[in-house]
């Protein structure tokens, strides 16, 4: 539109043109992206499920036995394993309860301790990163070496063998879960968004305010990253520590005792139960992560 025409001011108002095609194409792109994400989510779950069904079919039809060169005594059929589980529900639940208590107790204690270590390392940066690196060396120590040592260290703490055993197993799980949480918590406290710390300083925010308003919220995704490692590790640590425990209870101990007595079907039943515990705890973690971090992902 020309403002001046033939020496006079042009006062005509041209109609405003709105480009609707750009908005429509943007909505189509968002819809296509959403459909692609849903498709990826479906295939991520569908392919493992189909593979598991295929393995079960080969297992039940004994084709898997021919491939592996074994028999139904060492590798019982899935139907027999399920029948054993259904026929021993009270005993299995008792052992599951003992294992879950140890796994959850060690997971909570190890996560809290690791988070506190991350705070200390953040507060003293000169030696904090080095201390975290040294702590990570504990992950190289095998559980089969830690469990017997802790059993001997806790043998005089109580006259009740059940208490001593539960304490030793919980300590094993706690040590396993502490390292991953401390490393990830330290990263969450220190790996801040660009200029966010400068912005807080420009507001003259105190160190406590920076910690509570900036560092702690920033550490939440890192905490769940650590828990994704710690939850499976807590189950494995609990099962292995039960192999060496003084008190004969727990899913891991029942697996060991069944193998020693050549009751392989019972051992496989407890192995299946152990897998179910791990999958259930991991699924609960993913649901909690989706609810707590939902607002962050939508930003």
Backbone bond lengths (Angstrom), bond angles and torsions (degrees), N, CA, C in turn:
res aa  C-N    CA-C-N  psi(-1)  N-CA   C-N-CA  omega(-1)  CA-C   N-CA-C  phi
1 X - - - 1.470 - - 1.517 109.31 -
2 X 1.362 117.96 128.51 1.457 122.27 178.38 1.517 109.79 -86.43
3 X 1.354 116.45 131.93 1.467 120.92 -179.29 1.521 111.52 -78.58
4 X 1.346 119.13 -32.69 1.461 122.78 -178.25 1.519 107.99 -122.34
5 X 1.335 117.63 129.18 1.462 122.10 -179.18 1.534 108.63 -139.44
6 X 1.374 116.94 118.99 1.470 124.10 179.86 1.527 112.02 58.51
7 X 1.339 116.63 36.33 1.469 120.77 177.43 1.493 114.42 82.38
8 X 1.338 119.54 -1.21 1.469 122.84 -179.74 1.540 110.01 -117.01
9 X 1.332 114.78 151.35 1.462 120.93 179.22 1.525 109.60 -74.48
10 X 1.300 116.40 126.19 1.464 121.92 179.78 1.528 109.08 -83.92
11 X 1.321 116.05 114.64 1.471 120.76 -176.78 1.505 113.02 -101.94
12 X 1.330 116.79 6.43 1.456 118.80 179.43 1.526 110.47 -70.92
13 X 1.301 115.44 137.89 1.465 121.51 -179.99 1.521 108.23 -103.18
14 X 1.297 115.16 118.23 1.463 119.37 178.58 1.513 109.87 -80.71
15 X 1.305 117.08 143.40 1.482 119.46 -178.41 1.513 111.52 -64.37
16 X 1.348 114.91 144.14 1.464 121.60 179.63 1.522 109.46 -76.46
17 X 1.304 115.58 126.50 1.458 121.11 -179.84 1.513 110.61 -97.88
18 X 1.303 116.29 123.73 1.471 121.37 179.96 1.512 108.50 -108.66
19 X 1.295 115.07 124.81 1.454 120.27 -179.11 1.528 108.78 -86.12
20 X 1.332 115.09 101.31 1.460 120.40 -177.80 1.516 111.53 -79.85
21 X 1.300 116.86 -23.61 1.471 119.95 -176.24 1.519 112.26 -64.83
22 X 1.359 116.81 -35.40 1.469 119.61 179.70 1.529 110.82 -64.73
23 X 1.350 115.52 -42.08 1.462 119.02 179.80 1.523 111.02 -67.03
24 X 1.323 116.28 -39.46 1.468 119.94 179.33 1.520 111.35 -64.94
25 X 1.333 116.33 -43.38 1.469 120.02 179.31 1.516 111.33 -65.33
26 X 1.347 116.35 -34.59 1.472 119.53 177.65 1.521 110.87 -65.58
27 X 1.344 117.12 -42.15 1.468 120.39 178.19 1.522 111.34 -64.79
28 X 1.338 116.06 -39.16 1.457 119.34 177.83 1.516 111.38 -64.01
29 X 1.342 116.49 -39.21 1.472 119.90 179.17 1.526 110.84 -64.59
30 X 1.355 115.46 -41.00 1.470 118.71 178.97 1.523 111.02 -65.25
31 X 1.339 116.24 -41.16 1.466 119.79 179.14 1.523 111.41 -64.56
32 X 1.340 116.49 -41.77 1.459 120.29 178.68 1.526 111.31 -64.07
33 X 1.340 115.79 -39.48 1.458 119.47 178.56 1.519 111.15 -66.19
34 X 1.358 116.76 -40.09 1.456 120.70 179.07 1.528 111.00 -64.67
35 X 1.329 115.68 -42.01 1.472 119.51 177.85 1.516 111.71 -64.10
36 X 1.336 115.37 -36.57 1.470 118.95 178.94 1.520 111.23 -66.22
37 X 1.341 115.97 -39.71 1.466 120.01 178.11 1.520 110.58 -64.75
38 X 1.348 117.36 -42.81 1.459 120.91 179.02 1.529 111.03 -63.96
39 X 1.331 116.36 -38.36 1.458 120.42 178.84 1.517 110.86 -65.11
40 X 1.338 116.57 -42.01 1.462 120.02 178.37 1.523 110.97 -64.43
41 X 1.346 116.80 -39.21 1.463 120.09 179.67 1.522 111.02 -64.89
42 X 1.340 116.74 -40.28 1.464 120.66 179.91 1.522 110.82 -65.87
43 X 1.333 116.13 -46.25 1.469 119.47 -178.91 1.524 111.60 -67.15
44 X 1.336 117.05 -32.32 1.466 119.80 178.47 1.518 111.36 -62.85
45 X 1.325 117.59 -34.93 1.461 121.75 179.03 1.524 111.24 -88.35
46 X 1.324 116.68 -36.89 1.463 120.48 -172.50 1.518 112.88 -68.67
47 X 1.310 117.66 -44.90 1.463 120.55 -176.50 1.534 112.60 -62.22
48 X 1.356 119.28 -47.17 1.479 118.23 176.41 1.526 113.15 -62.15
49 X 1.352 117.13 -36.84 1.465 119.89 179.04 1.523 110.94 -64.69
50 X 1.327 117.09 -44.08 1.461 120.85 178.69 1.527 111.09 -64.15
51 X 1.323 116.50 -38.26 1.466 120.09 177.78 1.523 110.56 -65.25
52 X 1.350 116.72 -41.33 1.459 119.80 177.64 1.516 112.49 -63.97
53 X 1.334 117.18 -39.72 1.469 120.50 177.50 1.526 110.35 -63.76
54 X 1.327 116.62 -39.46 1.466 120.31 178.67 1.528 110.90 -62.97
55 X 1.334 116.68 -42.49 1.470 120.11 178.94 1.524 110.45 -63.87
56 X 1.329 117.94 -41.34 1.466 121.13 179.14 1.529 111.51 -63.06
57 X 1.331 116.40 -39.77 1.465 119.56 178.94 1.533 109.98 -65.06
58 X 1.326 117.08 -45.58 1.465 120.30 178.26 1.521 110.88 -63.36
59 X 1.338 115.92 -35.28 1.470 120.83 -179.10 1.526 110.39 -69.46
60 X 1.335 116.86 -48.98 1.455 120.78 -176.36 1.532 111.73 -67.62
61 X 1.306 117.94 -33.68 1.467 121.49 178.75 1.523 112.99 -84.42
62 X 1.334 117.22 3.37 1.464 124.89 177.08 1.528 113.16 66.03
63 X 1.332 117.12 13.90 1.468 119.24 173.11 1.522 110.04 -69.52
64 X 1.328 115.99 -35.42 1.465 120.60 178.11 1.522 111.11 -63.64
65 X 1.327 117.72 -35.00 1.463 121.15 178.00 1.526 110.83 -63.85
66 X 1.320 116.24 -39.69 1.471 119.78 178.81 1.518 111.08 -67.76
67 X 1.334 116.21 -37.07 1.465 119.78 179.43 1.525 110.87 -66.79
68 X 1.339 116.19 -43.05 1.469 121.02 -177.79 1.522 112.77 -85.42
69 X 1.322 117.72 -11.96 1.454 120.79 -179.35 1.515 113.47 70.02
70 X 1.332 117.82 39.53 1.464 122.07 -179.31 1.525 109.44 -125.71
71 X 1.330 115.96 -179.03 1.464 120.76 -178.36 1.519 110.07 -121.37
72 X 1.324 115.92 176.37 1.463 121.40 -177.64 1.525 113.06 -76.81
73 X 1.333 117.78 -9.16 1.462 119.67 176.10 1.535 110.17 -78.52
74 X 1.322 116.47 -44.77 1.462 120.67 178.50 1.523 111.21 -76.32
75 X 1.321 116.23 -39.29 1.458 122.00 179.53 1.527 108.40 -121.37
76 X 1.330 117.23 84.64 1.476 120.45 -176.33 1.524 111.82 -63.60
77 X 1.315 115.32 157.79 1.453 120.74 178.91 1.533 110.84 -70.75
78 X 1.332 117.57 149.26 1.473 120.19 -179.74 1.523 113.54 -56.47
79 X 1.322 117.40 -35.49 1.461 119.58 179.31 1.520 112.57 -62.04
80 X 1.324 116.53 -40.31 1.469 120.09 178.79 1.533 110.94 -68.14
81 X 1.324 116.30 -38.65 1.465 120.33 179.43 1.528 110.21 -63.24
82 X 1.333 116.86 -43.49 1.464 120.89 179.15 1.526 110.82 -63.97
83 X 1.325 117.42 -39.61 1.469 120.57 178.45 1.525 111.49 -63.13
84 X 1.332 116.83 -37.65 1.467 120.17 177.92 1.522 110.30 -65.57
85 X 1.332 117.04 -40.71 1.466 120.29 179.03 1.523 110.43 -63.91
86 X 1.319 116.72 -45.85 1.466 120.26 -178.93 1.523 112.41 -67.32
87 X 1.324 117.59 -28.21 1.450 120.78 -179.55 1.516 114.65 -86.08
88 X 1.346 117.78 -8.28 1.474 121.16 -178.42 1.527 110.74 -131.66
89 X 1.307 116.74 40.76 1.469 120.62 -175.83 1.529 112.72 -61.78
90 X 1.342 120.38 -46.63 1.481 118.91 -179.07 1.527 112.88 -60.40
91 X 1.330 118.04 -45.46 1.462 120.90 -179.66 1.522 111.04 -65.32
92 X 1.319 116.56 -40.18 1.467 120.02 -179.88 1.523 110.60 -65.97
93 X 1.326 117.29 -42.30 1.465 120.22 179.60 1.527 111.57 -63.61
94 X 1.324 116.72 -35.60 1.465 120.07 177.77 1.523 110.89 -63.66
95 X 1.319 116.97 -43.94 1.459 120.56 178.79 1.528 111.89 -71.15
96 X 1.337 116.81 -35.85 1.462 120.23 176.76 1.524 110.35 -63.04
97 X 1.313 116.66 -41.13 1.464 120.51 179.07 1.522 111.23 -60.15
98 X 1.318 116.86 -43.65 1.468 120.29 179.83 1.524 111.15 -64.03
99 X 1.330 116.77 -41.69 1.466 119.77 -179.30 1.520 111.62 -68.93
100 X 1.325 117.32 -41.69 1.466 120.60 -178.69 1.522 110.67 -66.33
101 X 1.333 117.66 -38.47 1.469 120.38 178.39 1.521 110.27 -61.16
102 X 1.325 116.58 -44.33 1.463 120.71 179.61 1.526 110.60 -65.31
103 X 1.343 116.80 -45.40 1.463 120.53 -177.55 1.529 111.38 -64.86
104 X 1.330 117.14 -46.89 1.464 120.22 -178.75 1.520 111.71 -69.37
105 X 1.336 116.33 -40.59 1.465 119.11 178.83 1.519 111.94 -61.95
106 X 1.327 116.58 -47.43 1.461 119.85 177.94 1.508 112.44 -66.09
107 X 1.342 116.96 -36.11 1.469 120.75 179.10 1.520 111.31 -64.28
108 X 1.323 116.97 -45.58 1.466 120.58 -179.58 1.531 110.89 -66.02
109 X 1.329 116.67 -48.36 1.465 120.13 -179.52 1.523 111.49 -63.06
110 X 1.328 116.97 -43.71 1.457 120.21 179.98 1.517 112.31 -66.62
111 X 1.330 117.31 -38.10 1.465 120.48 179.91 1.528 110.90 -67.91
112 X 1.327 116.66 -43.44 1.472 120.37 178.66 1.523 110.52 -63.66
113 X 1.343 116.57 -45.70 1.465 120.01 179.61 1.523 110.69 -63.66
114 X 1.329 117.32 -42.39 1.462 120.15 178.90 1.520 112.22 -63.72
115 X 1.330 117.16 -38.62 1.462 120.61 178.76 1.527 110.67 -65.46
116 X 1.334 116.30 -39.99 1.476 120.36 177.89 1.530 110.06 -65.28
117 X 1.330 117.16 -40.59 1.466 119.93 176.99 1.524 111.12 -63.21
118 X 1.337 116.72 -36.86 1.460 119.84 176.00 1.514 111.92 -63.69
119 X 1.338 117.09 -38.40 1.470 121.05 176.96 1.523 110.89 -64.47
120 X 1.330 116.44 -43.85 1.473 120.39 179.62 1.525 110.50 -63.80
121 X 1.321 117.02 -42.67 1.461 120.44 179.49 1.522 111.15 -64.97
122 X 1.326 117.63 -35.31 1.464 121.49 177.33 1.528 111.17 -70.23
123 X 1.333 116.62 -37.40 1.469 120.71 -178.31 1.521 111.84 -71.25
124 X 1.327 117.17 -28.58 1.469 121.55 179.44 1.530 108.90 -122.23
125 X 1.333 117.46 76.98 1.466 120.74 -171.78 1.529 114.39 -65.87
126 X 1.337 118.53 -22.12 1.460 119.58 -176.94 1.517 111.82 -62.38
127 X 1.325 116.65 -39.44 1.461 119.17 179.75 1.521 112.14 -117.77
128 X 1.326 116.85 -1.19 1.464 119.88 -175.75 1.507 113.49 -63.05
129 X 1.354 117.72 -49.22 1.456 120.25 -177.91 1.518 111.00 -64.53
130 X 1.336 116.33 -38.90 1.466 119.43 177.74 1.512 111.99 -64.57
131 X 1.340 116.25 -38.87 1.463 119.47 177.76 1.509 112.21 -65.45
132 X 1.346 116.84 -39.25 1.461 120.44 177.27 1.526 110.52 -64.26
133 X 1.332 116.39 -38.65 1.467 119.80 179.29 1.520 111.28 -64.82
134 X 1.342 115.91 -39.55 1.467 119.39 178.15 1.528 110.13 -67.17
135 X 1.336 116.37 -39.57 1.466 119.71 179.66 1.520 111.30 -63.54
136 X 1.329 116.43 -33.58 1.465 119.31 179.53 1.518 112.27 -65.55
137 X 1.340 117.53 -17.97 1.459 120.43 178.25 1.526 111.91 -66.68
138 X 1.338 116.56 -21.65 1.465 119.83 178.96 1.526 111.93 -65.48
139 X 1.339 116.67 -22.69 1.460 118.99 178.91 1.525 111.91 -67.91
140 X 1.339 115.99 -18.74 1.467 119.41 179.10 1.522 111.97 -80.19
141 X 1.342 117.62 -13.24 1.459 121.05 179.60 1.527 108.62 -80.06
142 X 1.318 118.86 122.04 1.476 119.83 -178.16 1.523 112.16 -68.31
143 X 1.333 114.52 149.95 1.465 120.39 -178.91 1.523 110.66 -64.48
144 X 1.328 116.77 -34.69 1.471 119.72 -178.77 1.514 111.80 -65.47
145 X 1.342 117.49 -16.84 1.468 120.53 176.17 1.524 111.37 -90.88
146 X 1.335 116.48 -33.67 1.466 120.08 -177.91 1.518 111.44 -75.45
147 X 1.327 117.88 -41.12 1.463 121.50 -173.39 1.527 113.27 -59.17
148 X 1.343 120.58 -49.99 1.474 118.40 179.29 1.520 113.15 -63.04
149 X 1.339 116.69 -34.67 1.470 119.56 179.49 1.527 110.58 -64.32
150 X 1.324 116.85 -45.09 1.464 120.13 -179.93 1.525 111.47 -68.88
151 X 1.321 117.52 -30.34 1.472 119.76 174.86 1.522 111.05 -61.82
152 X 1.326 116.76 -40.72 1.476 120.55 178.74 1.525 111.99 -71.92
153 X 1.342 116.20 -34.59 1.466 119.21 -178.71 1.525 112.88 -71.85
154 X 1.324 117.22 -26.55 1.469 121.07 -176.60 1.526 113.42 -101.62
155 X 1.326 117.54 6.60 1.467 119.05 -174.60 1.521 113.20 -70.32
156 X 1.348 118.30 -19.66 1.465 121.36 -178.40 1.526 112.89 -104.19
157 X 1.331 117.35 6.49 1.462 119.99 -176.42 1.525 113.01 -81.43
158 X 1.331 117.96 -20.83 1.461 120.70 -178.42 1.517 109.19 -155.89
159 X 1.329 115.31 153.40 1.463 120.43 175.77 1.524 112.12 -83.35
160 X 1.322 116.15 -15.17 1.461 120.82 -179.89 1.537 109.17 -88.21
161 X 1.328 118.67 118.07 1.469 119.74 -179.91 1.526 113.02 -63.21
162 X 1.319 116.45 -29.80 1.466 119.19 178.42 1.526 110.88 -64.84
163 X 1.329 117.15 -42.81 1.468 121.37 179.19 1.522 110.30 -65.33
164 X 1.334 116.82 -45.08 1.467 120.27 179.84 1.523 110.88 -61.03
165 X 1.310 115.96 -42.66 1.456 120.44 -178.17 1.530 111.48 -65.95
166 X 1.325 116.67 -45.95 1.463 120.21 179.78 1.527 111.36 -62.91
167 X 1.321 116.96 -38.79 1.460 120.94 179.82 1.526 111.24 -65.50
168 X 1.316 116.29 -45.23 1.470 119.99 -179.61 1.523 111.19 -63.46
169 X 1.320 117.46 -43.06 1.467 120.65 -179.83 1.527 111.31 -66.60
170 X 1.332 116.37 -39.29 1.464 119.73 179.18 1.519 110.96 -64.94
171 X 1.322 117.72 -37.95 1.464 121.05 178.24 1.527 111.48 -64.78
172 X 1.324 116.67 -37.58 1.469 119.94 177.55 1.518 110.45 -61.91
173 X 1.331 116.45 -46.61 1.465 120.48 179.40 1.520 110.58 -65.24
174 X 1.317 117.85 -38.83 1.462 121.54 -179.49 1.520 111.17 -61.73
175 X 1.329 117.18 -44.90 1.471 120.54 179.02 1.520 110.65 -62.26
176 X 1.319 116.45 -39.19 1.465 120.40 -179.42 1.521 111.61 -64.70
177 X 1.336 117.33 -37.59 1.467 121.08 -174.54 1.521 113.38 -88.25
178 X 1.316 118.28 -16.17 1.464 120.71 -175.04 1.520 111.78 -68.50
179 X 1.319 116.89 -42.27 1.467 120.58 -170.99 1.525 111.62 -64.82
180 X 1.324 117.43 -49.76 1.470 119.57 -177.81 1.518 111.48 -62.14
181 X 1.332 117.43 -38.18 1.457 119.62 179.83 1.527 111.12 -68.91
182 X 1.330 118.23 -40.56 1.464 120.19 -179.01 1.530 111.02 -64.16
183 X 1.326 117.20 -42.01 1.470 120.54 179.99 1.519 111.05 -64.53
184 X 1.324 117.20 -48.05 1.462 120.59 -177.51 1.521 111.95 -71.10
185 X 1.323 118.11 -35.66 1.464 120.00 176.79 1.521 110.59 -64.76
186 X 1.321 116.92 -40.93 1.468 120.35 177.62 1.529 110.75 -61.46
187 X 1.316 116.87 -41.47 1.470 120.30 177.05 1.519 111.29 -64.47
188 X 1.316 116.71 -39.64 1.461 119.79 178.85 1.512 113.20 -65.55
189 X 1.332 117.19 -32.83 1.460 121.01 179.19 1.529 112.55 -77.01
190 X 1.301 117.45 -28.39 1.470 120.78 -172.07 1.526 113.96 -106.00
191 X 1.322 118.70 -30.48 1.473 121.20 -178.39 1.530 109.14 -88.71
192 X 1.342 114.65 77.26 1.460 121.44 -177.09 1.527 110.81 -89.05
193 X 1.331 115.77 164.04 1.453 120.50 177.52 1.527 110.17 -67.12
194 X 1.323 117.78 150.28 1.474 120.41 -178.18 1.523 112.10 -56.79
195 X 1.309 115.92 134.79 1.461 125.22 175.92 1.529 114.19 67.61
196 X 1.351 119.05 0.06 1.465 119.63 -179.56 1.525 110.91 -68.29
197 X 1.336 116.48 -40.77 1.460 119.44 178.72 1.531 110.66 -68.49
198 X 1.343 116.96 -37.84 1.469 119.78 176.98 1.520 111.14 -64.13
199 X 1.325 116.72 -36.07 1.456 120.09 178.63 1.528 110.91 -65.14
200 X 1.344 116.83 -42.74 1.462 119.69 178.37 1.524 111.04 -64.03
201 X 1.335 116.90 -37.42 1.469 119.99 178.20 1.526 110.97 -67.50
202 X 1.341 116.61 -34.33 1.462 119.29 178.68 1.525 111.72 -66.74
203 X 1.334 116.67 -24.67 1.455 121.29 175.55 1.531 112.17 -86.67
204 X 1.328 116.45 3.96 1.475 122.09 -177.71 1.522 111.87 58.40
205 X 1.339 115.74 38.15 1.460 120.46 -179.99 1.527 110.01 -74.18
206 X 1.319 115.75 141.55 1.456 120.48 178.59 1.521 110.37 -74.54
207 X 1.331 116.48 167.84 1.463 120.68 179.59 1.530 111.04 -62.95
208 X 1.331 116.25 -35.65 1.468 119.22 177.85 1.525 111.26 -65.23
209 X 1.321 116.27 -42.10 1.465 120.21 178.83 1.529 110.83 -65.38
210 X 1.325 116.42 -42.43 1.472 120.07 178.30 1.518 110.36 -61.48
211 X 1.325 115.89 -40.08 1.463 119.99 -178.90 1.524 111.15 -67.07
212 X 1.337 117.13 -46.01 1.461 120.72 -175.20 1.525 112.67 -77.13
213 X 1.328 117.35 -36.90 1.460 121.06 -174.45 1.523 113.54 -92.16
214 X 1.330 117.44 -22.13 1.467 119.71 -175.01 1.520 112.70 -118.94
215 X 1.329 116.60 -54.57 1.459 119.57 -172.10 1.540 112.43 -72.49
216 X 1.320 116.87 -43.82 1.468 119.46 -179.02 1.533 111.47 -64.34
217 X 1.353 119.85 -49.75 1.474 117.77 176.54 1.527 113.23 -60.17
218 X 1.334 116.68 -35.63 1.462 119.74 -179.84 1.527 112.10 -68.55
219 X 1.335 116.88 -23.10 1.467 120.50 -177.50 1.524 113.67 -83.96
220 X 1.343 117.90 -12.14 1.467 120.07 -175.88 1.530 113.30 -58.85
221 X 1.349 119.56 -48.31 1.471 117.67 177.87 1.523 112.90 -60.37
222 X 1.321 116.93 -34.28 1.461 120.44 179.13 1.518 110.98 -70.40
223 X 1.328 116.76 -32.27 1.466 120.42 176.89 1.528 110.14 -63.29
224 X 1.320 116.96 -43.95 1.463 119.57 179.65 1.523 111.44 -70.36
225 X 1.326 116.98 -29.75 1.468 119.33 173.07 1.521 110.57 -62.92
226 X 1.327 116.00 -41.88 1.464 119.99 177.59 1.522 111.24 -65.92
227 X 1.337 116.91 -39.81 1.464 120.11 -179.78 1.523 111.85 -66.46
228 X 1.329 117.00 -31.03 1.466 119.12 176.28 1.521 111.54 -62.41
229 X 1.320 115.91 -28.08 1.470 120.32 175.76 1.521 110.53 -85.96
230 X 1.319 115.98 -40.04 1.465 120.64 -172.22 1.517 113.65 -73.61
231 X 1.330 117.80 -34.34 1.470 119.73 -177.30 1.526 111.24 -63.29
232 X 1.340 120.76 -52.61 1.476 118.61 175.25 1.525 112.63 -62.51
233 X 1.357 115.73 -36.73 1.463 118.97 -179.97 1.523 111.69 -65.19
234 X 1.344 117.21 -34.32 1.463 119.97 179.65 1.527 111.19 -66.41
235 X 1.331 117.27 -39.20 1.462 120.31 178.15 1.525 110.59 -66.16
236 X 1.331 116.65 -46.05 1.471 120.47 179.98 1.517 110.34 -62.42
237 X 1.330 117.15 -43.92 1.465 120.66 -179.84 1.521 111.59 -63.84
238 X 1.330 116.56 -40.51 1.465 119.81 178.67 1.528 110.94 -63.89
239 X 1.329 117.06 -42.79 1.469 120.28 -179.59 1.522 111.40 -65.44
240 X 1.324 117.09 -44.08 1.471 120.29 -178.50 1.521 110.71 -68.61
241 X 1.338 117.53 -41.28 1.463 120.01 -179.41 1.526 111.50 -64.33
242 X 1.341 117.00 -28.98 1.464 119.87 178.19 1.527 112.16 -69.27
243 X 1.318 117.63 -21.18 1.459 120.41 176.26 1.529 111.00 -61.35
244 X 1.344 116.30 -34.79 1.471 121.31 -174.78 1.521 112.38 -106.16
245 X 1.335 117.13 4.51 1.457 120.41 -175.25 1.525 110.96 -69.73
246 X 1.337 114.06 152.77 1.468 120.49 -179.76 1.522 111.13 -75.11
247 X 1.338 116.78 -36.65 1.463 121.63 -176.81 1.527 108.49 -94.12
248 X 1.334 116.22 128.30 1.469 121.39 -174.21 1.527 109.35 -83.54
249 X 1.312 115.91 85.58 1.460 121.90 175.49 1.521 107.81 -158.34
250 X 1.319 115.66 153.22 1.452 120.08 -179.79 1.524 111.31 115.27
251 X 1.317 115.86 155.13 1.458 121.09 -178.19 1.522 110.94 -63.51
252 X 1.331 116.95 -43.61 1.458 120.28 -179.79 1.512 112.84 -61.83
253 X 1.324 116.13 -40.12 1.469 119.80 179.63 1.527 110.99 -67.69
254 X 1.321 117.05 -37.04 1.460 120.12 178.95 1.523 111.39 -68.20
255 X 1.328 117.50 -33.53 1.464 120.24 174.96 1.519 109.93 -62.77
256 X 1.322 115.36 -44.70 1.465 119.33 -179.38 1.528 111.29 -64.21
257 X 1.339 116.34 -48.56 1.462 120.17 -177.30 1.528 111.21 -63.10
258 X 1.331 116.91 -37.22 1.462 120.03 -179.48 1.525 111.21 -68.48
259 X 1.318 117.17 -37.70 1.465 120.09 177.77 1.516 110.82 -67.97
260 X 1.341 116.70 -40.55 1.470 120.29 178.69 1.524 110.87 -61.31
261 X 1.332 116.47 -37.73 1.463 121.39 -179.23 1.531 112.31 -87.85
262 X 1.329 116.84 7.15 1.474 123.07 179.94 1.526 112.33 60.68
263 X 1.317 116.46 28.28 1.466 121.17 174.45 1.533 108.63 -95.66
264 X 1.321 114.70 73.22 1.464 120.19 -170.66 1.534 112.40 -68.34
265 X 1.311 117.47 -31.93 1.463 119.46 178.03 1.527 110.80 -63.75
266 X 1.338 116.33 -41.70 1.464 119.93 177.36 1.528 110.89 -66.64
267 X 1.329 116.53 -39.72 1.462 120.06 177.52 1.524 111.20 -60.73
268 X 1.342 116.33 -43.91 1.459 119.99 178.39 1.527 111.22 -65.49
269 X 1.316 117.34 -32.90 1.463 120.30 177.25 1.532 110.48 -63.13
270 X 1.325 116.68 -44.57 1.470 119.80 178.42 1.524 111.52 -70.53
271 X 1.337 117.99 -31.19 1.467 120.25 174.98 1.527 110.14 -63.50
272 X 1.328 116.07 -42.49 1.466 120.21 177.27 1.524 111.29 -63.51
273 X 1.315 116.85 -39.58 1.465 120.85 177.65 1.530 110.43 -64.38
274 X 1.335 116.66 -40.80 1.468 120.40 178.33 1.528 110.86 -62.33
275 X 1.322 116.84 -40.89 1.467 120.35 176.76 1.524 110.76 -62.59
276 X 1.317 116.38 -40.92 1.465 120.34 179.78 1.531 111.07 -64.03
277 X 1.335 117.35 -38.75 1.473 120.56 177.72 1.520 110.33 -61.85
278 X 1.326 116.44 -47.41 1.458 120.08 -179.35 1.519 112.63 -62.44
279 X 1.326 116.82 -43.89 1.471 120.46 -179.82 1.518 110.99 -64.86
280 X 1.336 117.25 -41.61 1.462 120.99 -179.17 1.530 111.38 -65.04
281 X 1.324 117.40 -44.99 1.458 120.32 179.73 1.526 111.30 -65.04
282 X 1.323 116.86 -38.47 1.467 119.92 179.35 1.528 110.45 -68.80
283 X 1.326 117.43 -37.64 1.465 120.65 177.91 1.525 110.89 -64.76
284 X 1.336 117.24 -40.71 1.466 120.92 177.17 1.523 110.28 -62.20
285 X 1.333 116.63 -40.70 1.464 120.68 177.97 1.526 111.27 -61.74
286 X 1.332 117.56 -44.86 1.457 120.91 -179.69 1.529 111.53 -63.54
287 X 1.336 116.96 -38.93 1.461 119.55 177.89 1.529 111.17 -66.41
288 X 1.328 116.94 -41.81 1.463 120.26 177.98 1.525 110.76 -64.43
289 X 1.318 116.71 -39.95 1.465 120.33 178.00 1.526 111.20 -63.91
290 X 1.335 116.34 -41.30 1.459 119.39 179.19 1.515 112.72 -63.91
291 X 1.337 117.42 -36.28 1.461 120.69 -179.91 1.523 111.12 -74.49
292 X 1.331 117.38 -46.01 1.469 121.00 -174.41 1.525 111.49 -72.17
293 X 1.324 117.50 -39.52 1.473 121.14 -176.96 1.522 112.94 -96.94
294 X 1.316 118.00 12.50 1.463 120.74 -177.84 1.522 110.90 -62.89
295 X 1.326 117.11 -44.87 1.455 120.36 179.57 1.513 113.24 -62.40
296 X 1.320 117.74 -36.16 1.470 121.28 -179.97 1.512 110.79 -67.33
297 X 1.330 117.37 -39.73 1.453 120.36 -176.43 1.527 111.76 -72.67
298 X 1.326 117.07 -25.28 1.453 119.56 -179.62 1.520 113.62 -84.75
299 X 1.337 116.81 -2.80 1.465 119.78 -178.80 1.520 109.72 -77.23
